[in-house]
Amino acid sequence: MTLPAHRHDAHHDLTWLIGAVARTLFVQAHDDAAVMDALHGIAACNFDDQPIRSKRRMAAACKWLPVAAVEALEVAEEPAMALAASLQHLDWQPLPATDGEAARARVLGAAGPLNCPRAALSLLICEPGASATLPRDNGREEPHARVLFILAGEVAFTDAHGARRHARAGKVVPWHGETCRSSGKDPLLAVLLEN
């Protein structure tokens, strides 16, 4: 049996997800200037408005969500639980990817169900071994800060100096590029914050 999703439920679930991510990031990376800039952007958002209804699509890469969410419980319990509660409200759109499938669900920002001109928060799911392109959030100026919080799996990325780096679940990395690769044997689940 499927219960209908009501708009107030969507508002509750999505704001819980944003708050859970913010609280976890503050505890884990409060000494990181890019993280603090992104969190200041979230704090400046108005969460009084009801969410905009989305199509609530599930892209092919979403088949990896159950595995990734279980792994995320070990790293970031509250965000993983809030993500599970929010899944019914998210629109997962396929991302340009090679060697597998990837998808993005916008939560907060100009193109998300919760509108905010100051910050953007998206979720990323990536099949093991896939490389995905993460375009900047539509309708936004060049972000001041962009960070990737890895909830599950591993990511390979290029840093601001052009060096190839790897990060595992639980890590927060400054995000300068547009392409990432799920480099482990498990799917990549991450939060992308832009301010």
Buried (B, 14 or more C-beta within 10 A) or exposed (E): EEEEEEEEBBBBBBBBBBBBBBBBBEEBBEEBEBBBBBBBBBEEBEBEEEBEEBEBEBBBBBEBBEBBBEBBBEBBEBBBBBBBBBBBBBBBBBBEBEEBBBBBBBBBBBBBBBBBBBBBBBBBBBBBBBBBBBEBBEEBEEBBBBBBBBBBBBBBBBEEEEEEEEBEBBBBBBBEBBBBBBBBEBBBBBBBBBB
